[in-house]
Amino acid sequence: MRDLGAGFGHLLKGQRWVARHGRSLGFGLVPGLITLVLYAAALVALALWGPDAVAWATPFADDWSSPWLGLFRGFLTAVLFALCLLLAVLTFTAVTLLIGQPFYENLSERVDRDVSPDGVAPESGLPLWRELWISGRDSLRILVRAALWGVLLFACGFVPVVGQTAVPVLGFFVTGFFLTEELTSVALQRRGVELRERLALLRSRKTLVWGFGTPLALAFLVPFVAVFLMPGAVAGATLLARELLGEETEDGEPAPEGEQRTVG
């Protein structure tokens, strides 16, 4: 339970940090707004033409009598929209980070310098094109993992009782985990931490990760909220990354258990 509170605390601290640095908030809204417009257009198109797509994909049901035809295709349309909405939540962070890579990289470095006792932020030393390539490649790998989880949860959704109670809750925890991975990747990639090690770090403190990512996943269901929370989420994820690595903060407090990790 302590880690749950600590994870949520990092989320709040990140939002407060951005609130104290108004310029960071202003610039941080631009990538999120661009992504929001793109996703909103896609979801509107899905709402308009989704029923036609479902009808095209289920020609075997054309001769079904009423009300079964309408109920069947209405259910499939709702499921399709729900899956696309979940995919939008899972990929919103990755796409926004990719669009705003230079800004979020700078924001994360500023947070590191602000809380580091020596005022120094780790730097990757890589050119921008290389950072974009690594970020895009890793985001695609995470998307594949998230999609596999999505298919599994979708299948479990048909289990009576469990599918209507436990599965949606589990879905938010899974979404929160992958959101946290995407957000912490900004700070961890600068430290040279590869995707496999990033995932191992997150799994080693799953409760901490859920405390940070699950409330964020719930908030990201509201499109405009996601845009406004994004800069603070990057700042909070930087603080979370420092705790995962056991890096000291400006108040002199190391991560729990006082472990210091060195990554190259």
HUWONOR-V722449 format. One record per pair of residues at least 4 apart in sequence whose C-alpha atoms are under 7 Angstrom apart, sorted by the first residue. I is the first residue (numbers start at 0). GAP is how many residues later the second one is. D is the distance in whole Angstrom. If there is no record, write none. Layout:
i = {I	I}
gap = {GAP	GAP}
d = {D	D}
//
This chain:
i = {0	1	2	2	2	2	3	3	3	3	3	4	4	5	5	6	6	6	6	6	7	7	7	8	9	9	9	9	9	10	10	10	10	11	12	12	13	13	13	13	13	14	14	14	14	15	16	17	17	17	17	17	18	20	21	22	23	23	24	24	27	28	28	28	29	30	30	30	30	31	31	31	32	32	33	34	34	34	35	35	36	37	38	39	40	41	42	43	44	45	48	49	49	50	50	51	52	53	53	53	53	54	54	60	63	63	64	65	66	67	68	69	70	71	72	73	74	75	76	77	78	79	80	81	82	83	84	85	86	87	88	88	89	89	90	91	92	92	92	93	93	93	94	95	96	96	97	97	99	100	101	102	103	103	104	104	105	106	106	107	107	107	107	107	108	108	109	110	110	111	111	112	112	112	113	114	114	115	115	115	115	116	116	121	121	122	122	123	123	123	125	125	126	127	128	129	130	131	132	133	134	135	136	137	137	138	139	140	141	142	143	144	145	146	147	148	149	150	151	152	152	152	155	155	156	156	156	157	158	160	161	161	162	163	164	165	166	167	168	169	170	171	171	171	172	172	172	173	174	174	175	175	175	175	175	175	176	176	176	176	177	178	178	179	179	179	180	182	182	183	183	183	183	184	185	186	186	186	187	187	187	188	188	190	190	191	191	192	192	192	193	194	195	196	197	198	199	200	200	201	201	204	205	206	207	208	209	210	211	212	213	214	215	216	218	218	219	219	221	222	223	224	225	228	229	230	231	232	233	234	235	236	237	238	239	240	241	241	242	242	244	244	245	245	245	245	245	245	246	246	246	247	247	247	247	248	248	253	254}
gap = {4	4	4	204	205	208	4	203	204	206	207	4	206	4	202	4	201	202	204	205	4	203	204	4	4	202	226	229	230	4	201	222	225	4	4	223	4	218	219	221	222	4	217	218	221	4	4	4	6	7	213	214	6	4	4	4	4	83	4	206	203	4	198	199	4	4	65	68	69	4	64	195	4	194	4	4	60	61	4	187	4	4	4	4	4	4	4	4	4	4	4	4	27	4	26	4	4	4	19	22	23	4	18	8	4	5	4	4	4	4	4	4	4	4	4	4	4	4	4	4	4	4	4	4	4	4	4	4	4	4	131	132	85	89	4	4	4	86	89	4	45	88	4	4	4	7	34	38	4	4	4	4	4	130	4	81	4	4	128	4	79	126	127	130	4	12	4	4	124	4	9	6	7	8	5	134	135	4	132	133	134	132	133	68	69	67	68	66	67	68	4	5	4	4	4	4	4	4	4	4	4	4	4	4	57	4	4	4	4	4	4	4	4	4	4	4	4	4	4	4	14	18	7	11	6	7	10	5	4	4	4	5	4	4	4	4	4	4	4	4	4	4	42	45	4	37	41	4	4	42	4	34	37	38	40	41	4	32	33	36	4	4	34	4	29	33	4	51	54	4	53	54	57	4	4	4	51	54	4	5	53	4	5	72	73	71	72	4	5	70	4	4	4	4	4	4	4	4	43	4	7	4	4	4	4	4	4	4	4	4	4	4	4	4	6	7	5	6	4	4	4	4	4	4	4	4	4	4	4	4	4	4	4	4	4	4	4	5	4	12	15	16	8	9	12	13	14	15	7	8	13	4	5	6	7	4	5	4	4}
d = {7	6	6	6	4	7	6	5	5	7	4	6	6	6	6	7	5	6	4	4	6	5	5	6	6	7	5	6	6	6	6	6	5	6	6	6	6	5	6	5	4	6	4	7	7	6	7	6	6	6	7	5	7	7	6	6	6	7	6	6	5	6	6	6	6	6	6	6	5	6	6	5	6	6	6	6	7	6	6	7	6	6	6	6	6	6	6	6	6	5	6	6	6	6	6	6	6	6	7	7	6	6	7	6	7	5	6	7	6	6	6	6	6	6	6	6	6	6	6	6	6	6	6	6	6	6	6	6	6	6	7	7	6	7	6	6	6	7	7	6	6	6	6	6	5	7	7	7	6	6	6	6	6	7	6	6	6	6	7	6	6	7	6	6	6	6	6	6	6	6	5	4	5	5	6	5	5	6	7	5	5	6	4	6	6	5	7	4	6	7	6	6	6	6	6	6	6	6	6	6	6	6	6	6	7	6	6	6	6	6	6	6	6	6	6	6	6	6	6	6	6	7	6	7	4	6	6	6	5	6	5	6	5	7	7	6	6	7	7	6	6	6	6	6	6	6	5	6	6	6	6	6	4	4	7	5	6	6	6	6	6	6	6	6	7	5	6	6	6	6	5	6	6	5	7	7	5	7	7	5	7	5	7	7	7	7	6	6	6	7	6	6	6	6	6	6	6	7	7	6	6	6	6	6	7	6	5	7	7	6	6	6	6	7	6	7	6	5	6	7	6	6	6	6	6	6	6	6	6	7	6	6	6	6	6	6	6	5	6	5	6	5	6	4	7	5	5	6	6	6	6	6	6	4	7	6	7	5	7}
//
